Amino acid sequence: MGPAARRGPKTRAYTEADDAIDFRANPERYRIGKGEQGVFHVRPYKDELLPLWRFRTPEIARASAGALWERFLAYRAAADFVGMDMARKTIQMG
């Protein structure tokens, strides 16, 4: 049995079924996934953060990173762990 078989089947932290969940109202349903999992599924954060995520040029990317960092700080001030984690993941995507 190879290493992949021992690890079991690959699972995704989030699926399209999770798109209907309001994770701000239900933070206990949030699952921390590997890497940037969930960025395209976790609402309402997806709707708040993805419009800020731009990277076409270095200048645009710097402005985007600044806007995303400000959003991270706002989530931290509100003690919103899920929002902080989603902002961090979006920043890490580049």
NUFITI-206460 format. One line per 2 residues: for each residue z, x negated, y of C-alpha. Coordinates in pm, 1 decimal. Layout:
<nodes>
Z/X/Y ~ ...
</nodes>
This chain:
<nodes>
0.0/0.0/0.0 ~ -105.7/-147.7/336.6
98.0/-154.3/658.6 ~ -84.2/146.2/806.5
-1.7/360.4/503.3 ~ 367.2/267.1/526.4
383.0/375.7/891.0 ~ 252.5/721.5/808.8
-2.4/928.3/994.9 ~ -54.7/877.1/1367.1
105.0/1145.6/1577.6 ~ 54.6/1227.1/1942.3
351.9/1295.7/2163.3 ~ 164.9/1572.0/2348.5
-117.1/1810.5/2268.2 ~ -304.1/2081.9/2452.3
-37.2/2328.1/2333.3 ~ 210.5/2150.5/2562.3
-4.0/2226.0/2868.2 ~ 163.7/2567.1/2905.0
518.4/2423.8/2925.2 ~ 678.3/2377.0/3266.8
864.7/2051.8/3204.8 ~ 1047.0/2069.6/3539.0
1204.1/2396.9/3427.6 ~ 1244.3/2270.6/3068.3
1315.4/1895.1/3085.6 ~ 1486.3/1904.2/2745.9
1141.7/1959.6/2589.1 ~ 1008.8/1630.9/2730.7
934.7/1366.2/2468.1 ~ 904.4/1003.3/2566.8
583.4/878.3/2407.7 ~ 439.3/531.6/2367.7
263.2/385.3/2667.7 ~ 118.2/645.8/2897.6
126.7/940.4/2656.8 ~ 167.9/1275.2/2824.9
15.1/1187.2/3161.8 ~ -264.8/1440.0/3112.1
-46.9/1714.5/2959.3 ~ 297.7/1726.6/3123.8
299.6/1997.4/3390.8 ~ 375.0/2032.7/3678.2
378.0/1654.0/3715.6 ~ 19.3/1618.2/3598.2
-91.6/1845.6/3881.9 ~ 117.7/1655.6/4138.1
37.8/1298.6/4034.4 ~ -320.6/1287.5/3910.2
-469.8/1378.0/4252.6 ~ -295.0/1064.5/4388.5
-430.9/836.9/4112.6 ~ -731.7/645.8/4246.5
-859.1/298.7/4160.8 ~ -1226.5/267.7/4261.3
-1162.5/-32.6/4489.7 ~ -861.9/-262.2/4535.5
-785.6/-99.4/4872.4 ~ -797.0/250.9/4726.1
-581.9/137.2/4432.2 ~ -318.3/-10.1/4667.0
-302.6/311.2/4869.7 ~ -280.1/512.2/4547.0
-0.9/292.3/4411.5 ~ 190.9/339.6/4736.8
155.2/717.6/4722.7 ~ 260.6/724.3/4357.3
560.7/500.1/4432.1 ~ 669.1/737.5/4710.4
646.1/1026.1/4464.1 ~ 854.7/822.8/4213.7
1122.2/772.0/4480.1 ~ 1121.1/1143.8/4562.9
1170.0/1229.7/4195.5 ~ 1453.7/974.5/4177.3
1621.7/1126.5/4484.1 ~ 1603.0/1464.7/4309.4
1743.8/1314.9/3984.2 ~ 1421.1/1425.8/3811.5
1392.2/1188.9/3514.6 ~ 1075.9/1348.2/3377.1
903.8/1317.2/3714.6 ~ 1014.2/955.6/3745.6
881.4/872.0/3399.8 ~ 549.3/1045.1/3462.9
508.2/866.6/3798.8 ~ 585.6/533.8/3629.3
327.9/601.5/3358.9 ~ 63.9/696.3/3615.9
130.5/377.0/3813.6 ~ 105.4/169.2/3494.7
-236.1/315.0/3414.8 ~ -367.8/122.5/3715.4
</nodes>
